[in-house]
Amino acid sequence: MLVELAIGDAYGAGFEYAHPRFVASHNTLRGYVQHPSHQSIAPGAYTDDTQMTLAIAEALADGLEWTPPVLADKFVEVFKRDQRQGYAGAFYLFLCDVGSGAEFLRRIKPDSDKSGAAMRAAPIGLLPTVPDVLQHTLVQARITHDTPDGIAAAQAAALAVHYCHFQLGPVADAGTWIAGQLSNSLWSQPWQGKVGSKGWMSTQAALTALTAHTSMSAILQACVAFTGDVDTVATIALAAASRSPEVTQDLPEVLVRDLENGTYGRDYLAALDARLPL
């Protein structure tokens, strides 16, 4: 799952908020592309979506206490060891400035309704019960996105993984099931058009791509074709799709091969994936 979501993140990063003509011309899955204006992110490099997911995944794999101080420490640790671009400007500077999880919690203003809590929630979906998933997602979301929409988007993203991993029904019905779990019909409604920065937008678009296609390659292309915040859409959708036997696992080899593979790259992701609770 971690390799696949990182591929979605890295591929989508080349198209994030790019002009629709650029997206239409280059969204071919023939390889990673250089973003027309974000030159600091190299083709094949993942962004904050994957890096923050690593913090969540490591906390789960290591059996750490699931509390805001412990998770905030992980957010800071994972950023400091591998500082990279891709974060929202203000949050990037915030992470550069804080020195510990305790300082993170003292200084953060957790009032965002954007996609940060949703983009990192995927590993939580592997937990064994819906109440486990909802509670763990709530705790991590409240650290930075303690708003109704921020929390709901994160819970919907984690539930998508849970639904696919435990094969709770046809993938095409995932949005309907999530809508029932969260008592909100939004998650069963198809997304159309450009994806904005709000968390519910990225998650709704990801569910739309996930439920409308039966292969990883088709899901990835559909995520990017929306335009807008497509790296987050692809991260959420591919995480869930990777856990379903209904979905053909056909991501092009070039995207697997050319995903960054430094200290915390492809091989590290695969090894950590094997340690997650399954």
N, C-alpha and C positions, 0 to 999 in steps of 0.2 A: 504493500500500500504506500509506503513512504517514497519509494522510488517513483511510482506512478504519479503521485501527487506533486512530487518535485519536477517531474517532466512537464506536467500541466502548468505549473508555476513558471518554469523557465521558458517554455514555449510561449505561454501567454504574455510573459514580460516583454517580448519583442513587439507586442501589439497593443499594450495598455494605453488606452485613450488616443491611439493613433488615428489618423484620418481614415474614414471608411474605404477610400480608394486604395490606400496602402494595405489595409487588411484584406480586401477582396483580391488583390494581386498576389499577395505573399502567403496567404493562409493555405498552404499546399501540403504541409507535413513533410516536405522534402528536407527539412533541416531547420535548425534554429536561425532566427533572423536578428540582425542588429536593429534595435529600435531607432526610428528616424531622428529622435532628439535626445533620448536617454543614453548617451554614449558611455556613461560610467558602468553600465551593466552589460557585460560581454554576452554574446550568444551562448546559450547553454548554461548560464549561471542562474541559480535560483535566487529568490528574493526573501523578504521578510515573511511571506506566507509560510514557506518551508522552514525557515530558521525558527520561527516561533512554534511551529508544530513540533520541531525537534525538542524544544523545552518540555512540552506536554508529554511527548512520547518517552523521553528519558525519565521523567518523573514517574510515569506509569510503569515502565520496565524495571526501574530500580525500587519500586514499592515505596516511594517516599510518602510522607504524611501529606494528605491532600488539603493543604491550608494556604491561605493567601501569602503568608511569609515565605513558605517553602517554594511556592510557585513563582513568586516575585524574584527570589534568589535565582531560580533557574532561568527566568527571562534575562536577568542581568548577566549571569554566567555565560549563557549561550551566545549572547551578543558580544560580550567582551572578548571571548576567545577567538571570534571569527567576525570581526566588525565588517559590515558590508552595507552597500547602498540598497535602496528599494523600500525603506521605511518612509512613512510620511515625514516631511521635513522636521516638524516640531518634535515628533516622537523620536526621531533619530538623534536630534540634539539632546533630548532628555536622556536617552540611553547612554549617550557619550558622557553625560555629566554626572549621572548617579553612580555611586560606588558599591551599593549593596541592595538587597531586596528590601531591607528596612527603610532605607532612604527612598527607594522607589515608591513604597506604599505611603510614606509621609508626604511625598511631593506630587503624586499623580492626582489628576482630576478625572475620576472615572465616570465621566458623563457623556461618553461618546456613543453614538448609535451607528457607527460605521462598521466595517467588516472585520476588524482585527480579531475579535473573539471568535467569529465564525471560521475564519481561515485557518485557525490553529486547532480546531476542535475535533478533527477526524479521528485521532487515535482513541478518544473517549468512547466512540461508538462501538469499540470492540468489547466493552464491559458487558457482563452477562445479562443484565436486566434493564428495562426501560427506566425504572427509578434510579438505578446506579448512573445511567447515562445522563439523565436530567440533573441530578444533584451534582455530579462532578463537573458538568458543563456550567452549571450555575455558579459554582465556586470560582472557576477560572475566569468566567466572563465578567463577574462583578469587580475583578481587580482593575480592569481598564474600561469596561463597557457596561456599567451598572445602570442600564436603561432598559425599559421593556423591549424595545426593538433590538437592541444589541444582544440581550440575553436570548430572545426568541430565535434570532438568526443563528446563533451558535448552537442552540439546542436542535434546531431543524437540521443543521449540517451534520451534527453528531448522530442524530437519529437516522439520517440517510445511510451512513456507514453501518449502523446497527441493523437496519432493515435488510440491507444487502448481505451482510456477513452472516446473519442468522437465517437467511432465506425465508423471510416472513410472508412472502407473497411475490407475485410477478413484479419485476422492476418497474414496469409501466404503471403500477399502482402505488409506488413509493410516496408520491406527493399526497395522495388521498389518505394513506395511512398516517403520515406525519401530521396532516391537517387534523386528523382525529385525535392523535396523541396530544397535540398542543391546542386543541379547540380553536383552530383558526383556519378558515377555508383558503386563506392566501396561498398556503403551500400546495394546494391542489390546482391552482390556476396557472396557466402558461404565461411565461414572461415574453414580452415582445420589445424589440428596440434596444437602444443603447443602455448599458448597465451603469448606473451612477455609483456613488461612493457609499451609500447606505448598506448596512449589512444585509437587510432583508432582500435588497435588490440582487446582490450577488448570489445569495442562497436560493432565491426563487428562480433565477436564471439557471443555476446549476441543476436544480431539480427538473427544470424543463428539458434541458439537454439530456440528462440522465434517463428520463422516462420516455423520451421520444426516439431513442436510438439503441442499437443492440451491439455496438462494437466500440472499443475504446477510441479508435481513430475517428469514427463519426462523432462521438461525443466531444472529443477535443476540438475538432473543427467547428462544431456547432457552438461550443462555448466561445471561441474566439470570434466567430462571425457576428455575435451580438454587438461587438465593439464596446468600448468603455473599459471598465475595470475587469478585463477578461482573464488576467492571471489568477485572480481570486476565484472567479467562476470556475475556471478549469481545475484549480487546486481542489475545490470542494467536490466537484463532479467526479473527477478521476479517482479520488480517494474512495468514494462509495462504489463506483463502477468496478474498481479493481478487486472488490471483495465478492462480486457476484458471479456464480458460474453461468448465469444467463448471458453475460456480456463477453463477447469475443475479445480476448486479450491480444490485440493486434497493433499495438503502438509500433511505429516504424523503428527498425533497428538503429537507424541513424540518430533518432532522438534518445534512445537508450545509450548508445555508444558515446555520443557527444555531450551528455549531461556532465556537468562538472564533476571531477573525481579527485579533488584534493583531500585534505584531512577529514573534512566533514561532507564529502561528496557521495557519489553513487554507492561505493562499496560500504561506506559507513552507514548510509541509509538502509541498505539491504541487511546489514548485520543487526542494526537496531530493530528493524522490522521483525526479524526472527525472534527477538526477545519480548515482543509485545504480548499481552495476554490474549490468547486465542482460544 
